[in-house]
Amino acid sequence: MLTLSRPGSGFRRCAIVLICLLPLPAAEIVVTSGSRVVIDDREPLALRKAAADLSSDLAKTLGTSGARGPSIVVALDFNLPSTIARPQAAEASRIVATRSTVVLTGADTRGAIYAVYEFSRRWLGVDPLWFWTDHPPARRRDVHLEAGAVIDIPPPVFRRRGWFINDEDLLTGWRPGAADGTGISLAAWDRIFEALLRLRGNMIVPGTFIFPDEPQVRAASDRGLIVSQHHIEVLGANTWRWPEDQPYSFATHPEILSRAWRNSMLGYRPDQEVIWTVGYRGRHDRAFWEDDPGIPPTDEARAATIRRAIDRQMEIVRAARRDPMFIMNAWDEAVPLIEKGLLKLPAGVTLVWPDNGHGVIRDGGRIAKGQGVYYHTAMHNFVANQLTEMVPLERIERELTRAARAGATEYLLVNVSDVRPYPMTTRAVMEIGERGADWSAASYLDRWSREEFGDKAAAAIADYYRAYFAAPGRYGPAEHQTLSDTAYQNYLRFILVSIIKGKPELSARFVRIADWDAWLARVTQAAREAEPRWAAARAKAGKAAALIPPDRRPFFQSHVLTQLAIHEHSNRALLLGAESKIEAAIAELEQVLDAFKAAEYGPWKGFYEGDRFDNVRETLALARAAKAKLQGRPIPAGLRVEALPVDPYHWIKAYQGRRRVDVSAR
């Protein structure tokens, strides 16, 4: 139960009497089903929301009863006993067991929020990702704390730590939010915010191609999170919704872009914490010069244009906000300009190095103190992972602890796409955000396996994960050039379209094939070599299956068996397609869809129905058409015979209607 107190309430008087008059502390304080969470209703909304989560955690673990038990006091500005001091460092937390209460506080709002969730994790056994891993806490009779104990939790190592909900097709299809005015329902967003805060995150980019005043942006702030923008939407300008009748050119019409940036900035509430992304990119995820031909096609001119845009953006924000924080996410085309020394960022802008979408930071050894990282545990780049875990823990350790040792700890944004399929690697990255270089992939794997699947299964599960991450076929020499769930589908569609049209498509915007025969041979070889490795992973999963506790079998299905099946059957479908064994490839694709269904239990019903980036169903439709073509039958009327699916953002962002970026003078 959550109790909201005010001055003069019975709780406050009782607490003062107990604290001041009891002569000797008990040896321990025992939190029971009669314990209540107490917080003053004048505390910040974000802290009250965290306290409500704690009250729910208590009910799940201890139950509720009419008996009286020691109270758990959540206090920042109210109800804090005079004998307890708040910690000083920003976002630091403190947990104190007094004679009759447990007090949860912090240096500031987020510090107190983290104290709440640390109590839940440490004493109630609540998995920070419990909702996303199907892992509610176990029931227990009571919780014991040493009376007089003071537990201090220092601030995380990385100053800003958060998630980018990106390419959110699965979440949109699973919990659509049109009724809330969002792409994803506000209830689902709240589960995302809760999980991020439980992992001591403090920042979020709440969706792709959004407007600053959308409901989930406000809801994130109400949860105590800082709002930021991704590398396309500088100052929050949703350029995907750029008005068609307005030029997009900082070279020839800087006043129009300046108005768009200013109006977008004003879309945030004045009291919202915002980290401002600066830079200059195109209307979609591409270099600006694809939309703005007015700049000479030299690196020098392009770098100078980006710098002028940054200077203008900083001027706009500083005219309206005190002490703003700026970051420049050097995604894609900006990296070589920085490496060549052509793009120099002004003072006050944090350089954020991106990874390559597969967990390898693209800094070329240049990462330095005061900088940050944009990292991916999921990625849609037409060859990476949209449906499964694919970034090895050892790569995460190597790259992010390297950044931490360099002091590049100002900013850590993690692209987590649809959240649910990648909890293992996402939690790993967030732990490094908290602990810095003091993190080990090997010990994390053992701990994850034990906590998620129990002591009996832990060793077998860890063995499986090692085989899983080593299994994908390698189509190139770089460590990240491995076949993943998106690559299987796109590559297979190229093969199927070549059969249907009678000739190969040698290139598309995101997949370029210079020599069809060489490419086909390389892809075929990669898939063939992976077959025995996936079989070995399947055997290890089978060995682990017998050891999984009954209550963890649903998550074992989702995170192990379904993800394994996606790879195993997609890899085989690609190999069979390359060998023109289309009927057999169809059977493999149908098994991928069966694997989706097996993971759509309980609250996850329909989770994979929104699959539009990998788009296994479209691959299957093309495979059936290729079979008809080979058999001399007509292909289905109206079938779109293209290798790459239609951009699903028209569906994901349908709730925005005809709204466009405001470029008016106001």
VOGU-3710 file (C-alpha; in Angstrom, 3 decimals, decimal comma):
1> mltlsrpgsg> 0,000/0,000/0,000  1,186/3,510/-0,795  0,481/6,146/1,836  0,675/9,832/0,942  1,444/11,870/4,041  1,114/15,557/4,843  2,398/17,617/7,822  0,680/16,589/11,017  -0,206/13,121/9,754  -0,141/10,201/12,132
11> frrcaivlic> 2,883/8,764/10,410  5,014/11,853/10,964  4,169/12,064/14,677  4,713/8,353/15,191  8,022/8,405/13,369  9,329/11,262/15,471  8,326/9,546/18,699  9,920/6,251/17,737  13,107/7,835/16,484  13,533/10,105/19,471
21> llplpaaeiv> 12,280/8,048/22,401  13,243/4,422/21,883  16,431/4,040/23,932  18,064/1,209/22,039  17,810/0,051/18,442  16,695/-3,464/17,701  19,255/-5,785/16,154  17,310/-5,706/12,921  14,253/-4,275/11,266  11,846/-6,716/9,641
31> vtsgsrvvid> 9,744/-5,527/6,709  6,528/-7,558/6,533  3,221/-7,738/4,687  1,997/-5,040/7,054  4,653/-2,574/5,944  3,611/0,455/3,944  5,396/2,862/1,632  5,036/6,414/2,888  5,717/9,529/0,823  4,557/13,099/1,173
41> dreplalrka> 2,229/14,156/-1,616  4,320/17,300/-2,145  7,330/15,311/-3,278  8,125/15,409/-7,036  5,719/13,476/-9,240  8,530/11,284/-10,560  9,465/10,204/-7,035  5,832/9,479/-6,178  5,579/7,272/-9,268  8,666/5,331/-8,163
51> aadlssdlak> 7,172/4,964/-4,686  4,019/3,522/-6,258  6,201/0,959/-8,070  7,791/0,058/-4,728  4,375/-0,402/-3,169  3,495/-2,771/-6,012  6,797/-4,625/-5,508  6,002/-5,102/-1,815  2,572/-6,502/-2,601  4,042/-8,962/-5,096
61> tlgtsgargp> 6,752/-10,202/-2,749  5,260/-9,954/0,757  1,552/-9,658/0,098  -0,604/-7,272/2,112  -2,224/-7,574/5,511  -3,986/-5,419/8,041  -1,164/-5,816/10,542  1,284/-2,997/11,272  4,804/-3,365/10,006  7,765/-1,032/9,759
71> sivvaldfnl> 7,186/1,739/7,245  9,349/2,405/4,227  9,749/6,163/3,982  10,569/7,692/0,601  11,820/11,160/1,404  13,542/13,963/-0,427  12,195/17,284/0,830  9,610/15,975/3,306  9,498/13,344/6,072  13,276/12,978/6,152
81> pstiarpqaa> 14,299/12,434/9,787  16,604/15,123/11,145  19,172/12,457/11,989  19,556/11,445/8,324  21,444/13,596/5,855  21,023/13,392/2,125  24,126/12,485/0,089  25,789/15,332/-1,783  26,891/14,038/-5,183  24,344/14,351/-7,987
91> easrivatrs> 22,197/11,210/-8,377  23,744/9,544/-5,309  21,390/7,426/-3,199  21,128/6,527/0,475  19,218/3,744/2,235  19,008/3,922/6,039  17,451/1,408/8,411  16,366/3,316/11,531  14,843/1,809/14,626  11,417/1,433/13,068
101> tvvltgadtr> 11,585/2,505/9,436  13,550/2,123/6,266  14,347/5,517/4,777  15,059/5,873/1,061  16,536/9,189/-0,021  19,016/10,742/-2,403  20,915/13,857/-3,290  18,181/14,844/-5,732  15,021/13,446/-7,277  16,759/10,811/-9,387
111> gaiyavyefs> 19,041/9,851/-6,518  15,966/9,164/-4,388  14,303/7,278/-7,262  17,371/5,067/-7,596  17,278/4,407/-3,829  13,698/3,164/-4,216  14,578/0,765/-7,005  17,811/-0,360/-5,336  15,813/-1,375/-2,275  13,477/-3,364/-4,546
121> rrwlgvdplw> 16,369/-5,049/-6,312  18,557/-5,805/-3,307  16,010/-6,774/-0,653  12,882/-7,715/-2,575  14,699/-9,487/-5,396  12,995/-7,509/-8,183  14,649/-7,970/-11,575  15,135/-4,474/-13,071  13,729/-5,804/-16,355  11,087/-7,956/-14,691
131> fwtdhpparr> 8,304/-6,992/-17,075  10,417/-7,517/-20,196  11,886/-10,808/-18,967  8,647/-12,298/-17,568  10,272/-12,337/-14,163  8,095/-11,130/-11,287  9,803/-11,441/-7,905  9,439/-14,546/-5,790  7,172/-14,482/-2,755  8,788/-14,286/0,668
141> rdvhleagav> 7,602/-13,968/4,278  9,619/-10,916/5,265  12,757/-8,894/4,635  15,454/-8,298/7,249  17,731/-5,260/7,471  20,300/-4,490/10,121  19,016/-1,658/12,282  21,281/1,338/11,979  22,637/0,245/8,607  23,450/3,020/6,134
151> idipppvfrr> 23,903/2,010/2,505  25,317/4,654/0,188  25,198/4,173/-3,576  27,507/6,514/-5,496  26,508/8,209/-8,751  26,871/6,163/-11,945  30,127/6,533/-13,855  28,528/7,784/-17,076  26,841/11,123/-16,474  23,953/10,678/-18,933
161> rgwfindedl> 22,686/7,155/-19,607  19,644/6,252/-21,596  17,736/4,542/-24,378  16,660/5,360/-27,892  13,396/3,609/-28,813  14,069/3,301/-32,541  12,530/1,495/-35,544  9,730/0,555/-33,192  7,643/-1,671/-35,445  7,122/-4,490/-32,918
171> ltgwrpgaad> 6,092/-2,211/-30,064  3,775/-0,253/-32,357  2,010/-3,368/-33,585  1,835/-4,902/-30,108  0,555/-1,906/-28,135  -0,597/0,774/-30,572  -1,144/4,176/-29,023  -3,323/6,061/-31,491  -5,937/6,613/-28,787  -3,242/8,281/-26,661
181> gtgislaawd> -1,957/10,396/-29,547  1,221/8,308/-29,779  2,552/5,415/-31,842  2,921/3,211/-28,749  0,424/3,287/-25,888  1,285/5,374/-22,855  0,929/2,270/-20,665  3,680/0,562/-22,686  5,794/3,712/-22,550  5,490/3,722/-18,765
191> rifeallrlr> 6,851/0,161/-18,629  9,804/1,364/-20,724  10,444/4,336/-18,430  10,190/2,144/-15,321  12,695/-0,401/-16,653  15,145/2,323/-17,645  14,985/3,937/-14,203  15,399/0,564/-12,473  18,660/0,244/-14,443  19,670/3,720/-13,211
201> gnmivpgtfi> 19,144/5,358/-16,565  18,323/9,053/-16,622  17,714/9,923/-20,278  15,528/8,817/-23,177  14,885/9,506/-26,835  11,200/8,467/-26,825  10,716/7,299/-30,380  11,795/7,933/-33,948  10,504/10,875/-35,992  8,499/12,464/-33,195
211> fpdepqvraa> 7,390/15,971/-32,344  8,607/17,522/-29,060  5,114/17,932/-27,623  3,932/14,357/-28,102  2,389/12,710/-25,003  5,201/10,208/-24,439  7,742/13,054/-24,335  5,814/14,723/-21,531  5,303/11,364/-19,801  9,056/10,711/-19,845
221> sdrglivsqh> 9,676/13,997/-18,040  6,949/13,188/-15,530  8,907/10,015/-14,756  12,025/12,091/-14,015  13,879/11,345/-17,245  15,870/13,808/-19,309  14,647/14,014/-22,893  17,107/13,999/-25,768  16,978/13,716/-29,558  18,597/11,296/-31,954
231> hievlgantw> 21,095/12,156/-34,660  18,503/13,151/-37,271  16,241/15,382/-35,222  18,386/18,343/-34,162  16,666/20,453/-31,496  13,724/18,067/-31,895  12,901/18,965/-35,514  11,036/16,005/-37,027  12,506/16,334/-40,514  10,762/13,166/-41,701
241> rwpedqpysf> 7,660/15,360/-41,548  9,248/18,286/-43,396  6,639/20,285/-45,373  6,844/19,343/-49,027  6,350/22,912/-50,213  9,332/24,267/-48,255  12,981/24,050/-49,363  15,332/22,131/-47,102  18,608/23,985/-47,457  20,784/25,754/-44,932
251> athpeilsra> 22,833/26,977/-47,888  20,070/28,864/-49,680  17,296/29,204/-47,076  18,910/29,241/-43,620  16,029/31,293/-42,243  13,550/28,462/-42,899  15,653/25,862/-41,096  16,347/28,318/-38,277  12,619/28,829/-37,769  12,058/25,064/-37,821
261> wrnsmlgyrp> 14,757/24,561/-35,179  13,429/27,360/-32,977  9,812/26,245/-33,207  10,786/22,671/-32,411  12,788/23,805/-29,399  9,755/25,740/-28,148  7,694/22,552/-28,412  9,303/21,269/-25,193  7,856/22,420/-21,886  9,967/25,150/-20,268
271> dqeviwtvgy> 10,476/22,980/-17,167  11,614/19,875/-19,071  15,200/18,703/-18,801  16,502/18,434/-22,348  19,847/17,475/-23,846  20,028/19,266/-27,175  21,308/17,434/-30,235  23,017/19,740/-32,723  24,309/19,130/-36,242  22,952/19,093/-39,755
281> rgrhdrafwe> 21,639/16,022/-41,538  19,151/15,317/-44,318  15,414/14,866/-44,174  15,821/11,179/-43,457  18,708/9,144/-42,052  21,209/10,453/-44,594  23,787/13,139/-45,247  22,419/16,656/-45,647  23,865/17,048/-49,134  21,389/14,501/-50,465
291> ddpgipptde> 18,664/17,064/-49,748  20,666/20,296/-49,919  22,599/20,534/-53,213  23,564/24,152/-52,606  26,861/23,265/-50,877  29,997/22,574/-52,950  30,696/18,802/-52,949  33,899/18,993/-50,926  34,563/17,755/-47,419  35,746/21,201/-46,416
301> araatirrai> 32,520/22,907/-47,528  30,354/20,237/-45,979  32,163/20,408/-42,635  31,925/24,209/-42,644  28,166/24,007/-43,272  27,623/21,614/-40,369  29,617/23,931/-38,109  27,592/26,995/-39,155  24,387/25,072/-38,465  25,637/24,060/-35,008
311> drqmeivraa> 26,560/27,644/-34,146  23,070/28,796/-35,165  21,359/26,044/-33,179  23,315/26,865/-30,038  22,395/30,520/-30,426  18,698/29,601/-30,685  18,713/27,443/-27,552  20,812/29,812/-25,439  18,360/32,612/-26,136  15,629/30,595/-24,398
321> rrdpmfimna> 17,355/28,239/-21,939  19,851/28,656/-19,128  22,970/26,465/-19,120  21,852/24,059/-21,868  23,754/20,840/-22,544  24,593/20,158/-26,196  25,758/16,960/-27,872  26,767/16,255/-31,449  26,129/12,652/-32,467  28,700/12,053/-35,206
331> wdeavpliek> 26,647/9,391/-36,911  27,760/8,094/-40,293  29,023/10,871/-42,600  30,243/13,158/-39,788  32,839/10,662/-38,530  35,313/11,064/-41,433  34,929/14,852/-41,295  35,948/14,778/-37,631  38,739/12,276/-38,252  40,217/14,564/-40,918
341> gllklpagvt> 40,086/17,539/-38,563  37,686/19,392/-40,849  34,723/19,483/-38,457  35,698/21,096/-35,172  32,990/21,387/-32,558  32,563/24,591/-30,575  33,162/24,719/-26,838  30,164/23,466/-24,932  29,298/20,651/-27,343  29,965/17,061/-26,280
351> lvwpdnghgv> 31,209/14,883/-29,115  29,352/11,562/-29,146  31,087/8,805/-31,101  28,755/6,324/-32,770  29,289/2,627/-33,134  28,847/0,959/-36,515  25,443/-0,437/-35,608  27,051/-3,689/-34,460  28,771/-2,552/-31,269  32,161/-1,386/-32,607
361> irdggriakg> 32,783/2,284/-31,768  33,920/4,260/-34,826  36,409/6,513/-33,052  39,567/5,014/-34,574  41,219/5,133/-31,151  40,492/8,856/-30,730  37,850/8,670/-27,999  38,785/10,989/-25,140  37,782/12,472/-21,824  34,596/14,494/-21,835
371> qgvyyhtamh> 33,107/12,716/-24,845  30,353/10,109/-25,151  29,064/7,090/-27,055  26,003/6,205/-29,122  25,699/2,413/-28,971  23,387/-0,271/-30,390  22,075/-3,472/-28,854  19,618/-3,610/-31,770  19,921/-2,128/-35,227  18,044/-1,972/-38,487
381> nfvanqltem> 20,627/-1,302/-41,178  19,496/-4,069/-43,575  22,104/-6,544/-42,303  21,879/-6,327/-38,491  19,557/-7,455/-35,694  15,991/-6,260/-35,360  14,501/-9,429/-33,855  17,268/-11,074/-31,822  20,265/-10,565/-29,562  23,401/-10,282/-31,692
391> vplerierel> 26,084/-8,067/-30,072  28,537/-10,340/-28,202  29,113/-9,490/-24,560  32,875/-9,524/-25,068  32,546/-6,806/-27,722  30,393/-4,734/-25,400  32,980/-5,078/-22,641  35,910/-4,228/-24,904  34,343/-1,168/-26,509  32,510/0,464/-23,623
401> traaragate> 35,075/-0,167/-20,912  37,601/1,341/-23,328  35,438/4,451/-23,480  35,128/4,491/-19,701  38,887/4,217/-19,197  39,370/7,111/-21,613  36,999/9,234/-19,538  34,429/9,450/-22,359  31,647/9,219/-19,806  29,521/12,290/-20,469
411> yllvnvsdvr> 26,859/10,523/-22,500  25,790/6,954/-23,285  22,757/6,519/-25,526  21,762/2,933/-26,248  19,618/2,098/-29,255  17,303/-0,591/-27,889  14,744/-0,574/-30,721  11,764/-2,635/-29,427  13,333/-3,488/-26,011  11,817/-6,956/-25,524
421> pypmttravm> 14,116/-9,029/-27,793  17,443/-7,690/-26,406  17,295/-7,529/-22,573  20,545/-9,431/-22,007  22,816/-7,061/-23,916  20,823/-3,961/-23,007  21,224/-4,633/-19,298  24,928/-5,281/-19,868  25,396/-1,854/-21,460  23,452/-0,129/-18,695
431> eigergadws> 25,572/-1,829/-16,049  28,699/-0,425/-17,697  26,960/2,955/-17,711  26,673/2,599/-13,952  29,991/0,913/-13,127  32,323/1,976/-15,924  35,390/-0,159/-16,554  34,684/-2,302/-13,482  32,627/-4,794/-15,479  33,320/-8,242/-16,878
441> aasyldrwsr> 31,468/-10,015/-19,680  32,319/-13,439/-18,269  30,989/-12,730/-14,787  27,925/-10,992/-16,228  27,087/-14,001/-18,391  27,280/-16,281/-15,366  25,143/-13,919/-13,291  22,551/-13,382/-16,029  22,250/-17,131/-16,598  21,812/-17,812/-12,895
451> eefgdkaaaa> 19,403/-14,950/-12,153  17,201/-15,529/-15,192  17,192/-19,342/-15,318  18,222/-20,583/-11,877  21,324/-22,181/-10,383  20,662/-25,629/-11,811  20,446/-24,411/-15,417  23,023/-21,604/-15,239  26,066/-23,449/-16,567  24,168/-25,053/-19,443
461> iadyyrayfa> 22,528/-21,760/-20,397  25,843/-19,906/-20,357  27,295/-22,621/-22,574  24,385/-22,165/-24,966  24,819/-18,388/-25,159  28,506/-18,777/-26,017  27,583/-21,115/-28,870  24,763/-18,812/-30,008  26,928/-15,709/-30,357  29,617/-17,719/-32,184
471> apgrygpaeh> 27,214/-19,367/-34,649  26,247/-16,775/-37,324  27,696/-17,115/-40,795  30,454/-14,677/-41,717  30,143/-12,943/-45,069  33,187/-10,682/-44,641  36,442/-10,375/-42,697  35,319/-7,800/-40,115  34,092/-9,103/-36,776  30,654/-7,572/-37,280
481> qtlsdtayqn> 30,122/-8,974/-40,794  27,915/-11,818/-39,680  24,535/-12,896/-40,957  21,756/-11,681/-38,713  17,984/-11,693/-38,813  17,681/-8,674/-41,126  20,404/-9,880/-43,471  18,767/-13,273/-43,945  15,522/-11,706/-45,092  16,961/-8,985/-47,308
491> ylrfilvsii> 19,491/-11,276/-48,954  16,903/-13,967/-49,550  14,528/-11,419/-51,067  17,249/-10,339/-53,511  17,566/-13,964/-54,600  13,808/-14,467/-54,898  13,303/-11,255/-56,886  16,064/-12,340/-59,272  14,129/-15,577/-59,891  10,804/-13,815/-60,391
501> kgkpelsarf> 12,173/-11,079/-62,660  14,623/-13,320/-64,436  17,562/-11,075/-63,617  19,281/-9,904/-60,446  18,870/-6,470/-58,898  22,446/-5,375/-58,427  21,858/-2,511/-56,044  19,356/-0,677/-53,913  19,695/2,236/-51,547  20,993/0,185/-48,616
511> vriadwdawl> 22,293/-2,974/-50,270  24,793/-2,680/-53,108  25,848/-5,728/-55,092  28,564/-5,059/-57,656  29,118/-8,668/-58,785  26,056/-10,882/-58,437  27,834/-14,215/-58,832  30,554/-13,348/-56,339  28,019/-11,999/-53,865  25,805/-15,063/-54,170
521> arvtqaarea> 28,753/-17,398/-53,691  29,888/-15,497/-50,596  26,438/-15,470/-48,995  25,873/-19,143/-49,795  29,194/-20,100/-48,260  28,489/-18,074/-45,116  25,115/-19,736/-44,611  26,494/-23,214/-45,328  29,375/-22,843/-42,859  26,969/-21,653/-40,165
531> eprwaaarak> 24,693/-24,703/-40,411  26,705/-26,994/-38,113  27,264/-24,160/-35,643  23,540/-23,535/-35,381  22,994/-27,277/-34,947  25,488/-27,247/-32,078  23,690/-24,303/-30,476  20,405/-26,189/-30,848  21,901/-29,193/-29,034  23,093/-26,994/-26,173
541> agkaaalipp> 19,673/-25,356/-25,909  18,133/-28,819/-25,705  20,490/-29,775/-22,898  19,582/-26,615/-20,974  15,840/-27,034/-21,549  15,552/-29,956/-19,138  17,044/-27,821/-16,348  14,850/-24,740/-16,647  12,475/-24,134/-13,713  8,793/-24,213/-14,743
551> drrpffqshv> 8,231/-20,506/-14,063  11,135/-19,532/-16,368  10,151/-21,722/-19,321  8,103/-18,991/-21,048  11,096/-16,640/-21,105  13,330/-19,522/-22,152  10,988/-19,985/-25,097  11,079/-16,320/-26,023  14,717/-15,464/-25,446  16,343/-18,783/-26,296
561> ltqlaihehs> 14,177/-21,076/-28,398  12,388/-18,475/-30,521  15,525/-16,441/-31,198  17,471/-19,595/-31,996  14,726/-20,700/-34,389  14,711/-17,313/-36,133  18,414/-17,748/-36,921  18,417/-21,461/-37,584  15,474/-21,485/-40,009  16,284/-18,138/-41,638
571> nralllgaes> 19,872/-19,202/-42,275  18,652/-22,452/-43,822  16,020/-20,619/-45,895  18,750/-18,350/-47,272  20,950/-21,314/-48,136  18,086/-23,182/-49,795  17,036/-20,098/-51,715  20,563/-19,627/-52,998  20,429/-23,230/-54,204  17,014/-22,579/-55,886
581> kieaaiaele> 15,317/-25,055/-53,527  12,391/-22,728/-53,074  9,789/-25,151/-51,721  12,146/-26,175/-48,925  12,949/-22,504/-48,248  9,223/-21,800/-47,880  8,960/-24,486/-45,203  11,825/-22,865/-43,269  10,205/-19,416/-43,416  6,950/-20,888/-42,140
591> qvldafkaae> 8,887/-22,246/-39,171  10,178/-18,744/-38,427  6,571/-17,566/-38,201  5,782/-20,542/-35,974  8,645/-19,450/-33,709  7,077/-15,976/-33,504  3,807/-17,536/-32,375  5,524/-19,632/-29,719  6,788/-16,427/-28,066  3,432/-14,645/-28,212
601> ygpwkgfyeg> 2,050/-15,964/-24,941  0,188/-14,086/-22,229  0,889/-10,341/-22,319  2,967/-10,761/-25,476  0,109/-11,856/-27,687  0,620/-10,355/-31,149  4,103/-9,026/-30,368  5,586/-10,068/-33,728  2,589/-9,065/-35,813  4,181/-5,666/-36,331
611> drfdnvretl> 7,293/-7,129/-37,979  7,739/-4,792/-40,922  11,485/-4,129/-41,000  12,670/-7,733/-41,304  9,260/-8,525/-42,796  9,398/-12,312/-42,807  5,856/-12,450/-44,170  6,864/-10,464/-47,252  9,813/-12,797/-47,803  7,416/-15,737/-47,607
621> alaraakakl> 5,067/-14,127/-50,151  7,974/-13,616/-52,566  9,127/-17,211/-52,019  5,697/-18,524/-52,951  5,717/-16,287/-56,031  9,185/-17,570/-56,991  7,898/-21,128/-56,652  5,006/-20,279/-58,985  7,409/-18,711/-61,468  9,635/-21,801/-61,507
631> qgrpipaglr> 6,557/-23,994/-62,025  5,346/-21,872/-64,926  2,353/-20,499/-63,043  1,450/-16,794/-62,805  2,574/-14,917/-59,750  -0,157/-13,396/-57,552  -1,693/-10,251/-58,986  -0,699/-7,080/-57,162  2,355/-8,608/-55,474  5,105/-6,065/-54,953
641> vealpvdpyh> 8,212/-7,686/-56,449  10,975/-5,700/-54,772  13,803/-6,890/-52,558  13,490/-4,199/-49,893  10,197/-3,687/-48,054  8,268/-0,443/-48,205  9,431/2,008/-45,556  7,183/1,103/-42,597  7,339/4,564/-41,057  4,213/5,562/-42,945
651> wikayqgrrr> 2,482/2,937/-40,799  4,447/3,509/-37,573  3,813/7,264/-37,684  0,272/7,183/-39,061  -0,994/8,683/-35,786  0,728/11,973/-36,702  -1,674/12,420/-39,586  -0,858/15,384/-41,829  1,146/17,262/-39,228  4,381/18,804/-40,493
661> vdvsar> 7,328/20,678/-39,006  6,348/24,251/-38,200  8,547/26,616/-40,238  6,472/29,721/-39,613  7,774/32,943/-38,130  6,304/33,345/-34,652
//
